[in-house]
Amino acid sequence: MNLLITLLQDVNIDEKLKEAPDDNYGIGVFIGTMLPFVILVIIAYTIYRYNKNRIQDE
């Protein structure tokens, strides 16, 4: 099952950038690759702050 998902999600970013209609596509690719990491950092920080405040209140 994982092999099937990997094959379906195999994307060549360099090829997409070469076939892009304009330079703005590169900005979108950059944002799209960074966004999941930024969201994970925000979630981790939120959980950290919640637990830190909860321990201090006890």
Beta strands, then each sheet from edge to edge (+ up, - down):
end
